[in-house]
Every structure is written in C-alpha cells, then in structure tokens.
Amino acid sequence: MNRVIIFALAVAGCSDTRDGPDAAFDAMSTTVRCDVSDPLSYAQPYCRNAMNLAIRYGTHVLITQAEVDRYYRIAATVYIAEPITRMAAATTVTDAYRVELTSTYGPIVNKWESGVLVTGDSLVDALFAEEGALSVSYPFPSLEPPSFIVVFPSPVNIYVVAQRLAAIPETQLLSNTERRFNDVTVTESGGETQLHMVAGWGDCPPGCAFFHTWDAYIHRGVDVIDRGGDPIPDWMVDAALSSTDP
C-alpha cells in the first residue's frame, strides 16, 4: 500500500508574499551550504543535487548561486519532511565543468587546434571566452571530425550550451552528459511545486537493478506520497534515516 506522509509546517511569521517552497523553507530555518565558486561543493550530496537541478532548469551558461540556492531549498523541504527520499537525487552530470564538442567550423578549428580559446567569431566567443571559459584542448588530433574540450571555472548548464550551439555552424555536443541512475524532476504550477523522485540501487553503472519512487507536493507544507517500487533494503533505509539534515 502506498504511504502518504503529510508534513505540515508552522508558517507563523512568514510574509504573506512568500508561498510554495519559499514559505515552507522559511519555516525550517535551514542554511544553504553550497558555493558555486567552490569545486568541493559539487562533491557534497545535497549540493550536487541542487547543482544538477540548476543545470537542468537554469537559464544561464554557468549556473548561478541564486539557482542553486532555490533548488537546494526545494529539495530540502522534501528531504527533511521524509528522510527516506534522500535516496533520490537529480541525475549526475558526467563532468559539470567541461563541454565536449565536435566542430568543422573554420573559426573554431583554426584557433582551438592550437589551444587558443578566443576565435574572433562573435557567436563562439560569446558562448565560451566571454562566459569565462578557462581553456580549450584538442586531445585527439587523429579523430574526425575534430573534437575539443572547453573547461569552465564552475558548473555549466549543458542544456543552455546546446541551445546556443545550434546557432554555430558545423558544431555539436560530442556525447550524452548524463548518467541516469537516480533522478529528481521538478514541476512548478499554480503556487505548488511537485517533485518526482526516483531512487535506484544495485549494479547502477549500467543502469540500476532496483528502483523506488515518490512524489512530493510543496505548498505551505509538504505532502510526500510513496509510489512504490522495489522493496528498499533495511541498511539503505537506516542510512537515509540517519543521514545529516540538509
């Protein structure tokens, strides 16, 4: 049987202008500990989740602190309301600091094969050099078409990059950048935020053998609905329930 957990939050003292996850988060007095300028933050479980959500749903080439803070708060309301959901986290980006692409576009090839980041092409430079890219490398000269790796100082929203790459001739992302073991998706509508949360375990590098799913609804409180799936091993339950709060 699915289990419904209702986590009602005391919102006395919260401004009437704040609602949804913001009002719920205010009631919890939780501190966001993620710093997008610190590479060590991405290694922290709750920060990795928030940064991956910012990569998926943000609107900037480099994810912003405001985006990370928002998704940390959204997830924190659920993780605190029902700790077992801490098993689920947003899809991991294989390397959030790098963009790998192929190109036969003259301005890119002419400069990037020599490791020169600035190409003189306005579209290319606006997406890479002007966004603060640190370097470009040409690791496999024998491959066709030519492939390049651009390194950034903070996590990159690969979806925004892909949209903007569409305007650059003869250029595309090299490979899939996601590893879908666990996942969290976020939908916001009518003052309510919904999270669909999937936890996977058991031989996950090739795709996980077992899965369990929850839906969470955030308004001025949090409702978490267990949608079922494979039975969760006791040791994993214990680990989730004893984990540190976000």
C-alpha positions as CSV (number, residue, x, y, z in Angstrom):
1,M,0.0,0.0,0.0
2,N,1.3,3.5,-0.8
3,R,2.1,5.5,2.2
4,V,1.1,9.2,2.4
5,I,3.1,11.5,4.7
6,I,1.8,14.9,5.5
7,F,4.4,17.3,6.9
8,A,2.5,20.5,8.0
9,L,4.8,23.5,8.5
10,A,4.3,26.2,11.0
11,V,4.4,29.4,8.9
12,A,3.5,31.9,11.5
13,G,5.7,35.0,11.0
14,C,6.3,34.3,7.3
15,S,5.5,37.1,4.9
16,D,2.2,36.7,3.0
17,T,4.1,37.4,-0.2
18,R,6.1,34.1,0.1
19,D,4.5,30.8,-0.7
20,G,5.2,27.4,-2.0
21,P,8.8,26.1,-1.3
22,D,9.9,29.6,-0.1
23,A,7.3,29.7,2.7
24,A,8.0,26.0,3.6
25,F,11.7,26.6,3.6
26,D,11.4,29.7,5.8
27,A,9.7,27.5,8.4
28,M,12.6,25.1,8.5
29,S,15.4,27.6,9.1
30,T,17.8,25.5,7.0
31,T,21.1,27.0,5.8
32,V,22.2,26.5,2.2
33,R,25.8,25.3,2.3
34,C,26.6,25.2,-1.4
35,D,29.0,27.6,-3.1
36,V,29.1,27.5,-6.9
37,S,32.6,29.0,-6.9
38,D,34.0,26.2,-4.8
39,P,34.6,22.9,-6.7
40,L,34.4,21.0,-3.4
41,S,30.8,21.9,-3.1
42,Y,29.8,19.8,-6.1
43,A,31.0,16.7,-4.3
44,Q,28.6,17.2,-1.4
45,P,25.4,15.1,-1.8
46,Y,22.8,17.8,-1.2
47,C,24.8,20.4,-3.2
48,R,25.3,18.0,-6.1
49,N,21.6,17.5,-6.2
50,A,20.9,21.3,-6.2
51,M,23.6,22.0,-8.7
52,N,22.3,19.2,-11.1
53,L,18.8,20.7,-10.8
54,A,20.2,24.1,-11.6
55,I,22.0,22.6,-14.6
56,R,18.7,21.1,-15.8
57,Y,16.3,24.0,-15.1
58,G,18.5,27.1,-15.0
59,T,18.8,29.7,-17.8
60,H,22.5,30.7,-17.7
61,V,25.6,29.2,-19.3
62,L,27.2,28.9,-15.9
63,I,24.7,28.0,-13.1
64,T,24.2,30.9,-10.6
65,Q,24.2,30.9,-6.9
66,A,20.6,32.0,-6.9
67,E,19.6,29.0,-9.0
68,V,21.5,26.6,-6.7
69,D,20.0,28.1,-3.6
70,R,16.5,27.8,-4.9
71,Y,16.8,24.1,-5.8
72,Y,18.6,23.4,-2.6
73,R,15.6,24.9,-0.7
74,I,13.0,23.0,-2.8
75,A,14.7,19.6,-2.2
76,A,15.4,20.4,1.4
77,T,11.7,20.7,2.2
78,V,11.2,17.2,1.0
79,Y,14.3,15.6,2.4
80,I,13.5,17.0,5.8
81,A,9.8,16.0,5.6
82,E,10.6,12.4,4.6
83,P,14.2,11.4,5.0
84,I,13.9,8.2,3.1
85,T,13.6,10.4,-0.1
86,R,17.2,11.3,0.4
87,M,18.0,8.2,-1.6
88,A,16.8,10.1,-4.7
89,A,18.9,12.8,-6.2
90,A,18.9,14.6,-9.6
91,T,20.8,13.0,-12.5
92,T,24.5,13.3,-12.3
93,V,26.3,15.2,-15.0
94,T,29.4,13.3,-16.0
95,D,31.7,16.3,-15.8
96,A,29.9,19.5,-14.9
97,Y,32.9,21.7,-15.6
98,R,33.7,20.7,-19.2
99,V,32.0,21.0,-22.5
100,E,33.0,18.4,-25.1
101,L,32.1,19.1,-28.7
102,T,32.9,18.4,-32.3
103,S,33.3,21.0,-35.0
104,T,34.5,21.6,-38.5
105,Y,33.6,25.3,-38.3
106,G,36.7,27.3,-39.6
107,P,37.0,29.9,-36.8
108,I,36.9,27.1,-34.1
109,V,39.2,24.7,-35.8
110,N,41.8,27.3,-36.8
111,K,42.2,28.6,-33.2
112,W,41.2,25.7,-31.0
113,E,43.5,23.1,-32.6
114,S,46.3,25.4,-31.3
115,G,44.8,25.8,-27.9
116,V,43.8,29.4,-28.5
117,L,40.4,30.0,-26.8
118,V,39.4,33.3,-28.5
119,T,38.4,32.7,-32.1
120,G,37.3,36.1,-33.3
121,D,33.9,34.7,-34.1
122,S,31.3,36.6,-32.1
123,L,28.9,33.7,-31.6
124,V,31.6,31.3,-30.5
125,D,33.4,33.8,-28.2
126,A,30.1,34.9,-26.6
127,L,29.4,31.3,-25.6
128,F,32.9,30.4,-24.4
129,A,35.5,33.0,-23.9
130,E,33.1,35.7,-22.7
131,E,31.4,33.3,-20.3
132,G,34.7,32.8,-18.5
133,A,36.0,29.6,-20.0
134,L,39.4,28.8,-18.7
135,S,40.9,26.8,-21.6
136,V,40.4,24.7,-24.7
137,S,42.2,21.5,-25.6
138,Y,42.4,19.3,-28.7
139,P,43.1,15.9,-27.1
140,F,42.6,13.6,-30.1
141,P,44.1,15.1,-33.2
142,S,43.6,12.0,-35.3
143,L,39.8,11.9,-34.8
144,E,37.4,13.2,-37.5
145,P,35.5,15.4,-37.1
146,P,37.8,17.4,-34.8
147,S,36.8,17.2,-31.1
148,F,37.6,19.7,-28.4
149,I,37.2,20.1,-24.6
150,V,36.4,23.5,-23.1
151,V,36.9,23.9,-19.3
152,F,35.0,26.3,-17.2
153,P,35.6,27.5,-13.6
154,S,32.1,26.5,-12.3
155,P,29.4,24.0,-13.4
156,V,28.0,24.5,-16.9
157,N,24.3,24.3,-17.9
158,I,24.8,21.9,-20.8
159,Y,21.2,22.5,-22.0
160,V,21.8,26.2,-22.4
161,V,25.1,25.5,-24.2
162,A,23.3,23.1,-26.5
163,Q,20.7,25.7,-27.4
164,R,23.3,28.3,-28.2
165,L,25.5,25.8,-30.1
166,A,22.6,25.4,-32.6
167,A,23.4,28.8,-33.9
168,I,27.1,28.0,-34.6
169,P,27.6,26.2,-37.9
170,E,29.0,22.6,-38.1
171,T,29.3,22.3,-34.3
172,Q,27.6,20.0,-31.8
173,L,28.0,18.4,-28.4
174,L,30.2,15.3,-28.5
175,S,28.3,13.0,-26.2
176,N,25.5,12.5,-23.7
177,T,26.4,14.2,-20.5
178,E,24.0,12.5,-18.1
179,R,24.1,9.3,-16.0
180,R,20.6,8.4,-15.1
181,F,20.8,6.2,-12.0
182,N,18.7,8.2,-9.6
183,D,16.6,11.2,-10.6
184,V,14.6,14.1,-9.3
185,T,12.4,16.2,-11.6
186,V,10.7,19.5,-10.6
187,T,7.4,21.0,-11.9
188,E,6.1,24.3,-10.7
189,S,2.5,25.4,-11.3
190,G,-0.2,27.4,-9.6
191,G,1.9,28.1,-6.5
192,E,2.6,24.4,-6.0
193,T,5.9,22.6,-6.6
194,Q,5.9,18.9,-7.4
195,L,9.0,16.7,-7.2
196,H,9.1,13.3,-8.9
197,M,11.8,11.3,-7.1
198,V,13.4,8.0,-8.2
199,A,16.0,6.1,-6.2
200,G,18.0,3.4,-7.9
201,W,20.4,0.8,-6.5
202,G,22.1,-2.4,-7.4
203,D,24.7,-2.5,-10.2
204,C,23.9,1.1,-11.1
205,P,26.8,2.0,-13.5
206,P,25.0,0.1,-16.4
207,G,21.5,1.3,-15.2
208,C,20.5,0.0,-11.7
209,A,18.6,-3.2,-10.9
210,F,16.1,-1.8,-8.4
211,F,14.0,1.4,-8.2
212,H,11.6,3.1,-5.7
213,T,9.6,6.2,-6.4
214,W,8.0,9.1,-4.5
215,D,6.0,12.2,-5.5
216,A,6.2,15.3,-3.2
217,Y,3.9,18.3,-3.3
218,I,5.1,21.6,-1.7
219,H,2.7,24.5,-1.0
220,R,2.7,25.8,2.6
221,G,3.5,22.3,3.7
222,V,4.9,19.1,2.2
223,D,2.9,16.0,1.2
224,V,5.1,13.0,0.3
225,I,3.4,10.1,-1.4
226,D,5.2,6.7,-1.7
227,R,4.5,5.5,-5.2
228,G,6.1,2.1,-4.5
229,G,8.6,0.0,-6.4
230,D,11.2,-2.5,-5.3
231,P,11.5,-3.1,-1.5
232,I,14.2,-0.9,-0.1
233,P,16.9,-2.9,1.8
234,D,17.0,-2.2,5.6
235,W,20.5,-1.0,5.5
236,M,19.6,1.7,2.9
237,V,16.6,2.7,5.0
238,D,18.8,3.1,8.0
239,A,21.4,5.1,6.1
240,A,18.8,7.5,4.8
241,L,17.0,8.0,8.1
242,S,20.3,8.6,10.0
243,S,21.8,10.9,7.5
244,T,22.5,14.5,8.3
245,D,19.8,17.0,7.5
246,P,20.3,19.4,4.6
